[in-house]
Every structure is written in C-alpha cells, then in structure tokens.
C-alpha cells in the first residue's frame, strides 16, 4: 500500500504542478498580446511616437520631393505643349509658304508656256509670211513662165497656122501672099 500511496502522492503532486503551470501559462495564452490591457498604454504611446515620426518624415522629406517632381512634370508638360504649338504654327507657315511657292511656280509655268506659245506663234507667223512670199514669188514666176509659154505657143500656133494655110491654099491651086494669110490668122486668133 505504501507504493500505492506513493503513487497517489506523485500523481497529486504532478496534478498540482500541472495546475500551477496551467494557471501561470494560461494568462499568457489567453489572447493576442496587442489586446493585453496591461501593456495597452505603452502600445498607445509608441503608436503616437511612430505616427508623429512618420508625419514629420512625410511632411519634411517625402511630400516636398513628390511635390517637386509633380511641379517639374507640370512644367515639362507645359513647355512641351508650348513647343508643340510653336511647331504647329511653324508647320502651318511652312505649308502656306509651300502652297504659295507652288502657286507661284504654276503661274510662272503658265507664263513660260504663254511666252513659248507667243514665240512659236511669232515664229510660225514669220515662217508663214516667208512661205507666202516665196509661194507668191514662185506663183508670179510661174505665171510669167506660163504667159511666156502661151505667148510662145501662140506664136508657134500662128507660124503653124500660116504654114498650114499656105499649104492648103497652094494645094487648092491658089496663090496667097504672106501678108494676107498673116492678117487672116491674126484676125481669127483674136476672136
């Protein structure tokens, strides 16, 4: 029995020791340490200190840098927009100058074409006048030659007619003098 008592005493001692551990450790394991009311004032103090430090770091260092970057970006954007407007105005001016130069070139081309047409017309008129003069001279020369040929032909016809008339008269047995035959042929040729 002594051994039973000794075992019971050990069990009771172990149980008491376990209960004491549970009571001591149970207070720590009850919930989250942030919600422990015994350290709540200390946590609030360090929270306030941390927030003040973060506020000063943000207000003195980070936010001025961010504001400077935003101001620089806004300035860059404004400058770029102004430069774009200037370039757009220059492009419009360049386009107007191009259109004016194109219109001037077209007008100059029209003037050159008109001048070339006028020069060609004058050259053509000169050539036509020369050709007309040459044709007139050749026509007059031809008329003169035709008149000579006609005159020669008439003379030849008169000579042939005289010879033929003399031969016919002689064949018929008559005698005709040259003066009478020439007068008769000239009268007949005149009409």
C-alpha positions in Angstrom: 0.0 0.0 0.0 2.8 2.2 0.6 3.6 2.0 -3.0 0.1 3.0 -3.8 0.2 5.9 -1.5 3.4 7.0 -3.0 2.0 6.8 -6.5 -1.1 8.7 -5.5 1.1 11.4 -3.9 3.1 11.7 -7.1 0.0 11.9 -9.2 -1.4 14.5 -6.9 1.9 16.5 -7.0 2.1 16.3 -10.7 -1.5 17.4 -11.0 -0.8 20.4 -8.6 2.3 21.2 -10.6 0.3 21.0 -13.8 -2.4 23.1 -12.4 0.1 25.8 -11.4 1.7 25.7 -14.8 -1.7 26.0 -16.4 -2.6 28.9 -14.1 0.7 30.7 -14.8 0.8 29.9 -18.5 -2.9 30.4 -19.1 -2.7 34.1 -18.6 -0.2 34.5 -21.4 -2.1 32.3 -23.8 -5.5 33.8 -23.3 -5.4 36.1 -26.4 -3.4 38.4 -28.7 -0.6 40.4 -26.9 -1.7 43.6 -28.6 -5.0 43.4 -26.8 -3.5 42.8 -23.3 -4.8 45.7 -21.2 -1.7 45.7 -19.0 0.5 46.9 -22.0 -2.2 49.0 -23.7 -0.9 52.4 -22.5 2.6 51.5 -23.6 1.4 50.5 -27.0 -0.6 53.7 -27.4 2.5 55.8 -26.6 4.7 54.1 -29.1 1.9 54.3 -31.7 1.7 58.0 -31.2 5.5 58.4 -31.4 5.6 56.3 -34.6 2.8 58.3 -36.2 4.5 61.6 -35.3 7.8 60.4 -36.8 6.0 59.2 -40.0 4.2 62.5 -40.2 7.4 64.5 -40.0 9.2 62.2 -42.4 6.4 62.5 -44.9 5.8 66.2 -44.5 9.5 67.3 -44.4 11.1 64.8 -46.9 8.8 62.7 -49.0 5.9 65.1 -49.8 8.2 68.0 -50.8 10.1 65.7 -53.1 6.8 64.4 -54.6 5.6 68.0 -55.0 8.8 69.0 -56.7 8.6 66.0 -59.1 4.9 66.9 -59.9 5.8 70.6 -60.4 8.7 69.6 -62.7 6.4 67.3 -64.7 3.8 70.0 -65.0 6.5 72.4 -66.2 7.8 69.9 -68.7 4.3 69.2 -69.9 3.6 73.0 -70.2 6.9 73.5 -72.1 6.2 70.6 -74.4 2.7 71.9 -75.2 4.1 75.4 -75.9 6.8 73.8 -78.1 4.2 71.7 -79.9 2.1 74.8 -80.5 5.2 76.6 -81.9 6.0 73.7 -84.1 2.4 73.5 -85.3 2.4 77.2 -86.1 5.7 76.8 -88.0 4.2 73.8 -89.9 1.2 75.9 -90.9 3.5 78.7 -92.0 5.7 76.2 -93.9 2.6 74.7 -95.6 1.4 78.2 -96.5 4.8 79.0 -97.9 4.8 75.7 -99.8 1.4 76.4 -101.3 2.4 79.9 -102.2 5.6 78.7 -103.9 3.6 76.0 -105.7 1.1 78.6 -106.9 3.9 80.9 -108.0 5.6 78.0 -109.8 2.4 77.2 -111.5 1.9 80.8 -112.5 5.5 81.0 -113.7 5.0 77.8 -115.7 1.8 79.3 -117.3 3.7 82.4 -118.1 6.5 80.4 -119.6 4.0 78.3 -121.6 2.2 81.5 -122.8 5.6 83.1 -123.8 6.6 79.9 -125.6 3.3 79.8 -127.4 3.7 83.5 -128.3 7.2 82.9 -129.5 6.2 79.8 -131.5 3.2 81.8 -132.9 5.5 84.6 -134.0 8.0 82.2 -135.5 5.1 80.4 -137.2 3.7 83.7 -138.5 7.2 84.7 -139.8 7.6 81.3 -141.4 4.1 81.5 -143.0 4.8 85.1 -144.2 8.1 83.9 -145.7 6.4 80.9 -147.2 3.6 83.1 -148.6 6.2 85.4 -150.1 8.1 82.5 -151.6 4.9 81.0 -152.9 3.8 84.4 -154.2 7.2 84.9 -155.9 7.1 81.4 -157.3 3.5 81.8 -158.4 4.4 85.1 -160.1 7.4 83.4 -161.7 5.2 80.5 -162.8 2.6 82.9 -164.2 5.3 84.7 -166.0 6.6 81.4 -167.4 3.0 80.4 -168.3 2.5 83.7 -170.1 5.8 83.2 -171.9 4.8 79.7 -172.8 1.4 81.0 -174.0 3.0 83.7 -176.0 5.4 81.3 -177.5 2.6 78.8 -178.1 0.5 81.5 -179.8 3.5 82.4 -181.9 4.1 78.8 -182.7 0.4 78.3 -183.5 0.5 81.4 -185.7 3.6 80.0 -187.5 2.0 76.6 -187.9 -1.3 78.1 -189.0 0.4 80.3 -191.5 2.3 77.4 -192.9 -0.7 75.2 -192.9 -2.9 77.9 -194.6 -0.3 78.5 -197.3 0.0 74.8 -197.9 -3.8 74.4 -198.1 -4.2 77.3 -200.4 -1.3 76.0 -202.6 -2.9 72.6 -202.6 -6.2 74.0 -203.8 -4.5 75.7 -206.6 -4.4 79.3 -205.4 -1.8 81.6 -204.6 -1.8 83.6 -201.4 0.6 86.1 -200.3 2.1 86.0 -196.8 0.6 89.3 -195.7 -3.0 88.3 -196.4 -2.6 84.9 -194.7 -1.0 86.6 -191.6 -3.8 89.2 -191.4 -6.5 86.4 -191.7 -4.8 84.3 -189.0 -4.3 87.2 -186.6 -8.0 88.2 -187.0 -9.1 84.7 -186.4 -7.0 84.3 -183.3 -8.3 87.5 -181.7 -11.7 86.3 -181.8 
